Amino acid sequence: MVTEGAPVMSWEEAKAMCEGVGDVFAKNAAKDRDRLLKLRDTFGSIRGTFAQRQAAARRAVEEALAEIRRIEQHEQGRDNSAEMARHLDELAQSKAQLETQLARLQENQVATEAHIEELILQYEQAQRRYMDECATREKDVPRLRQNMAVYASITGIKWDFSSDRIAGCIHIPERKLLSNFDLSPTQPPYEMANALWNIIETAHEVHQK
């Protein structure tokens, strides 16, 4: 059916919308870059804090071991009574526990540092992919605008972006007429494309007649 003045978005409005999309992409790219940089700084802070805590824990254990060795040497130089022997046994047990704790701290540090390195590697890989996608997206936006301009010029389609369906009209400038179309989005793409081309051909045939 051929009607006049259908309430649809004009090509200039559609083109302006595309330009707005490009601006949104650019703004989001800057925000995403800032978030990634902040994430990297957070990883660095976590890594530094963990290293400080591990170092402090090792120093505490090593100082305790050194104190135990000093006491052992001191007690061994005194009278080897039963009380002294019991005290030395207690010190030996404490020493063994502290040595075990120190070994675990060292193992945990290695495992945690390896995990942090893996996270940083994943972040760097994600950052590279993100930058590649941004570069591709920046190239695609102008190309998309040009393609849409050529597409609109050839077909005369003016899309109704406010509709939930595949809707719009075929604009015939010479006759100032708009041939509306409204297709279901549930149709298979092949059938939808055929239906749309039939509408385009019919609109232009009407114009030629």
Number of C-alpha atoms within 10 A of each C-alpha: 9 13 11 11 9 14 10 18 16 15 17 11 12 18 16 13 13 17 15 12 13 18 13 12 16 15 12 13 19 12 12 14 15 12 12 17 14 12 14 16 12 12 17 14 12 13 15 12 12 15 15 12 12 17 15 12 16 17 13 14 20 15 12 16 21 13 14 18 15 12 15 17 12 10 15 13 9 9 10 12 9 9 10 15 14 12 14 19 13 12 18 16 11 15 19 13 14 18 16 13 15 20 13 12 17 16 12 13 17 12 12 15 15 12 12 16 14 12 14 16 12 12 17 14 12 13 16 12 12 16 14 12 13 16 12 11 16 15 11 13 17 14 12 12 18 13 12 17 15 12 12 16 13 9 16 20 24 23 20 21 13 12 11 11 14 18 20 24 25 24 23 17 10 7 8 10 18 23 24 22 20 14 14 11 12 9 12 9 10 8 10 16 12 11 15 18 13 12 18 19 14 15 23 17 10 11 13 7 5
